[in-house]
């Protein structure tokens, strides 16, 4: 059986809605590196805060505002008491932490801002969302830095076995903190998504398994209508004549964000790609595979 992803909401500087995303897809944006030169806007559009009807809005960081926006659009006020909410973010409130570090080490402040202090924990975005919405639902954050992709895989392949609906959100915020280490060329950009997962569906996604060589799964790749992979696997597979017209990646939109597998998994559904899509995530020397069937 599969699990279906529904009520998908995106917040990205590259497209405003599903129609825009589909237009970019059919203009080869997701599989032609020559089109990836467009600079990603690191600021959030101001209009996203219009849905936050609370004086707490002035205390919220970019990631808290972005997560609130996508969750509000996905749920549309329709959250059941039993709905669990999970947020995946590699770095969560990294810019708030950056402000605290700067105030101590650069500005030599004697006291840390109380707002920054209580905002500097990973679960702050979900805290604001549930408080403002008056929710008591179980909510938690999985934040494992650059390993968050792998954490999501281990999470999703097991939780769907519990046969219950749940809600997922993901996102990162831009911070100057990422520019401090010149030895690591990682570009973390503000992009957000949320959606609901319904298990035991005739169509949707399922975890296929793990392999140490894609050549062992060449029959699966060969039968796929589409393939969405991480950046490294994308450049390896696009050199194969039988795959180069079917290989895509979410990289131009999410860059080095450590939750790319989540966007990779929902894109075939968001873009309404009928048939079979194989999802690839390479971690160290192994490849994790999902199948999306529409």
Secondary structure as UniProt FT lines:
FT   STRAND          2..11
FT   HELIX           18..26
FT   TURN            27..31
FT   HELIX           33..35
FT   TURN            36..37
FT   HELIX           46..51
FT   HELIX           55..59
FT   HELIX           62..75
FT   TURN            76..77
FT   TURN            81..82
FT   STRAND          84..88
FT   HELIX           94..105
FT   HELIX           114..119
FT   TURN            122..123
FT   HELIX           124..133
FT   STRAND          139..142
FT   HELIX           145..147
FT   HELIX           148..159
FT   HELIX           160..162
FT   STRAND          166..171
FT   HELIX           176..179
FT   TURN            182..183
FT   STRAND          192..201
FT   STRAND          204..211
FT   HELIX           214..217
FT   HELIX           218..223
FT   STRAND          226..229
FT   HELIX           231..237
FT   TURN            238..239
FT   TURN            241..246
FT   STRAND          247..248
FT   HELIX           251..254
FT   TURN            255..256
FT   TURN            258..259
FT   HELIX           260..270
FT   TURN            271..272
FT   STRAND          276..283
FT   TURN            284..285
FT   STRAND          286..293
//
